[in-house]
Amino acid sequence: MPVQLNPLPSFRDLFVGPEAPAATRPVVGMFVCDGGATSAEICAGAGFDYVLIDAEHGSFWLESIQAQLRAVAGYSAQAVVRVPVNDEVPIKQVLDAGAQNIMVPMVHDAASAAAAVRSVRYPQPGAAEAGVRGVGAALARSSRWGRIPNYLTRAHELVSLIVQIESSEAVSNAAEIAAVEGVDAIFLGPSDLAASMGYLGQQGHPEVVEAVKSVIAAAKTAGKIVGVNAFDPAAAKDYLAAGADFVNVGADVALLARATEKLAEQYLS
């Protein structure tokens, strides 16, 4: 008889139930952008709730993503993969590589959010929104090669979808995006948002901060989980006070760059 496995927890599990981390404190995570499994494993073991594998800006793809997912799986931190684009093909590939938590960047309106939902779901008889995910789970890590019972009919319950609001257009459409069924969480990217508002490199501009907080409020009104990228501790605390449920507080490559600069300065200046 083949071995039957239970699926790993999903991002939603960080927020649901009295034992979930979010029941007593904010959920905290960080980017892993290096692409190496060792970097991902080191960050996963640091104590964060999740690590965000960045395949949008990182210079790596499927084999590296799968290696990082395997490295993170040995720790309590959840792995979230940010795909490069809102397109069913790369989303299907990342899901088949075994990702259970997908972040989709540059979602500007409700139609784009609905397209992301379809991409992470299989076609289901009688479903209000038919999924378009290609069926290849028996050949892939997603179902552990057929060892997760009834994976095809359960996948929509196992996969968490996070969409990114990071443009002025998306801010205007935040309530409609948050209302899309199948979107589990909203994630705000102040850097791209600032650029779209004419404040390139000014994530802390008052108008950008106001826009971020307006999206937090819209997401909370819709009953959706909402988080924000904020490497500056003061900004992170401000957004948490405004109602953010989770915050992304750093990146492996940035931490390495600053730490090595500091070490060099100690000996070379």
C-alpha angles and dihedrals in degrees: 000000000000119000113260118213133196116232120251118259116273131227090262089064090068088067106032125086137013093281095052116112091240090062090076108016145006118288111243132195145152143220122261106200104155094087095222122123091221093057090047091050094048091051093044090054094051094085102260120143092232143000119218111218103208112214090158097068100010117094098236141084144189105333090046093045091052092048090051092048090053091049093050093045091076092064137062093248115103120234118229119185120207108208120213097240143006095260129127095228101060090036090054091048094050091047091050089050086064105265113148097180119057128187116197117200130215099023103169104173145009093269091057090048091051090050090054090051091053090049094058095046133074119228106275123194110248095007116147091225114035113221122226102200110136115245111240103117094124087064096045146067091247092083092027086250094304097319097113104081116241092355095161094056094040101042094096088059094047100048121077119206122206119184125199125231106197109141137070088245091055091049089056089050097040097115092051092046092049091049094059110115111238096033104116100183145005122225122194123214107197094184096062090035091056090050092050089051093052096259102107110187093006103106090154096055109131093239091051091049090049091051092050091050091049090056091048088055093047092050092049090050089054090050094244130140111251133192140172140209108241121156091173108085093215091052091047091053091047093053092046089052088051090058107273112155097204138016134202106219108179151348131240095234093047092049091049092048094051094042094050091046090052092048092049091048091055092060105026104045 
